[in-house]
């Protein structure tokens, strides 16, 4: 039987009625992110998370950083309505540093 590449990840439940999700990178809390310098933008109806990441952070694959900074589990959620204020970190290296610190502490 093949071993899943997710075999070593912790199962996380945010709500006991939800299905579990996998912790695919160390948990970064709102408290961890509180001191991260950032700008605030207004989400528009025509915005797309990957395009926003490209325009502001320089790489479409950094869409998850925007989600992390704003506690968005699903970037396609109806919770993300036009007019929503989003925090965008000024330096993505700070986020990567936080993740590295969490990995060392595990």
N, C-alpha and C positions, 0 to 999 in steps of 0.2 A: 504494500500500500504506500502511495506517495505521501510525503510529509508536506503539509501546507507551509508556504512561506510566512504565514501569519501565526504559526504554531506557538511562538514564544511571546506573543502580545497578550496583554492583560485584557480581560473582558470588563467593560465598564457599563454601568447602568446609571443614567441620569434620573430616571423615573422608574419605579418598580413595575409600572404597567407597560413600559416600552420594551422593545426587543433590545438585547444587548448590542453594543457596538464595540469595536476593537480600539484599543489605545495604540494608534499607529505611530505616534511620537509622544514624548513625555507630556504630561498635562501641564499646561501653562495656565495659570489662574489670572483672573482680573487683577488681583493684587500684584502678581508678577509683572503685569503690563502697565500698572498705574504710573510708573515713572518713565515709561518709554516716550520720548518726545515724538509728537505727531502733528499733523495738520488735519483739519476737518473739512470734508467735502459734502456736498449734497448729492445724493443718488438721484439720477434722472431716469425717466421711463425708458429711454433709449440706451442706458448704460448696460454694459456686460462686464462681469467680474474679471474675466481674463483680459479684456481690452483695457480696463481700468488699471490692472496690474502692469500691463505693458506701458501704458502712457505715463504712469506715475512712478512705478518701481523699476521699470526697465526690462521686465521679463513676465510674460504671460503666465508662466508656471508659478508665480508668486501670488496667485489669486487666493490661496489658502491663508496667506499672511493677513490679508485684509479681513478674511472671515475670522481668523483667530483674534485679531485686534478688536473686533466688534461682536464677539461671541455669537457668530452666525454658524449654526450647524449645517444649514442647507442654503447655499447661495441662490437657489432658485425658489426659495420660500416666498409665500405671499406676505410674510412679515417684512420683507424688503420692498417697501413701497416708495414711489417717487416722493422726494422730500425728506427721506430718512437721512440723518447725519451719520457719516462714516468716518472713523478715525483711520488715518493712513500714516504708518510710521515714517519718520524722516530718514531712517537708516535701517535697512533690513538686516544688516550685520548684527544689530543689537538683538533682534529676534533669534537669529541663529546662535548667538552667544548664550541667550537664556536657555535654549534647547540643549546646548552642550552642557551647561551647568546642571540641568535636570538629569541628563544621561549619566553624568559622573556621580551624581548623588543617588542613583538607583541601585 
